[in-house]
Amino acid sequence: MAAPMEVAVCTDSAAPMWSCIVWELHSGANLLTYRGGQAGPHGLALLNGEYLLAAQLGKNYISAWELQRKDQLQQKIMCPGPVTCLTTSPNGLYVLAGVAESIHLWEVSTGNLLVILSRHYQDVSCLQFTGDSSHFISGGKDCLVLAWSLCSVLQADPSRIPAPRHVWSHHTLPITDLHCGFGGPLARVATSSLDQTVKLWEVSSGELLLSVLFDVSIMAVTMDLAEHHMFCGGSEGSIFQVDLFTWPGQRERNFQPEQDAGKVFKGHRNQVTCLSVSTDGSVLLSGSHDETVRLWDVQSKQCIRTVALKGPVTNATVLLAPVSMLSSDFRPSLPLPHFNKHLLGAEHGDEPRHGGLTLRLGLHQQSVLGGQDQLRVRVTELEDEVRNLRKINRDLFDFSTRFITRPAK
């Protein structure tokens, strides 16, 4: 039996001829290309080993391809706004997407939109499930990282807003990336931020295990499967290797490049946007705004292959190629259903639901407000006001972030 093939799946923001390219990791041979749009950062996901999903850059839909029908766009999953990030559950049952500050959760078998979670105050920037699909982690521009129990979200009382299991608020600037290790509910989660730190958390207890301070903002983070090393991509192009089993253990560290020169990968000319490690931990894949994808030998820190793309790299990940990607006669076990844009019941005029909260009003309240029509008008006015306040808040936050992070003259 042949050994499983590792492939690199990459996208860039230009995509003049294709949306996504797949090449064999070690030989560099091109295997597949998928056409139709431009995938945004943190916007690429494999669904159940049968479909490739890509959140389109600045657009309000997600593109879906059958892995072997690469030239034919299978479906567009419409969303109420531009999709900022995307992920799928490892068991293939759910799709998660960030739309502005909300998280949308779909059931794959039916296409039903099950819930909309609105606990972030700014755009959601990254999403990832744990390996057993029991939890998912969200990071946002509001500096918050939220750990959610999928069971709690799905079984929440309709009259209450689902609450995250943990709220991690130690970062002081927007979250740029996150990586969830193995272990299911016992997994460890690494998060990176513009505040020049990378933090390591424990899902089960919610405790902060490690915080590493760098000299530059960290734009991407990942770990090897054994979680011996953490790799952090900097805004100036360097990649830093943090050893997680050094002694003595310290909860807070400063990474000093002059002292840790043997743990820095140098070659990119601009900020690193994405990182991924091979199964055996010997090879590191990186993408950058300098329009290149690089393959590194982890032990020597030398670049062993450079692939030039047509624009800034938005996604680059290492995968074990599923059978459906390599077999020309493979067909999905089930067709991809139509994904609903609205929550169940909302399109039929039922009571509106948002984040698991159902708005109900008793007869006494209706009479006090002067009838249902007046109530609808008032609700619409309040929703418009909330949208305006969120836009003002987002603009102020973006301005302050640019001001704080701009380089000193």
Secondary structure, 3 states (H helix, E strand, C coil): CCCCCEEEEEEECCCCCCCEEEEECCCCCEEEEECCCCEEEEEEEEECCCEEEEEECCCCEEEEEECCCCCCCCEEEECCCCEEEEEECCCCCEEEEEECCEEEEEECCCCCEEEEECCCCCCEEEEEECCCCCEEEEEECCCCEEEEEHHHHHCCCCCCCCCCCEEECCCCCCEEEEEECCCHHHCEEEEEECCCEEEEEECCCCCEEEEEECCCCEEEEEECCCCCEEEEEECCCCEEEEECCCCCCCCEEECCCCCCHHHEECCCCCCEEEEEECCCCCEEEEEECCCEEEEEECCCCEEEEEEECCCCEEEEEEEECCHHHHCCCCCCCCCCCCCCCCECCHHHCCCCEECCEECCCCHHHHHHHCCHHHHHHHHHHHHHHHHHHHHHHHHHHHHHHHHHHCCCC
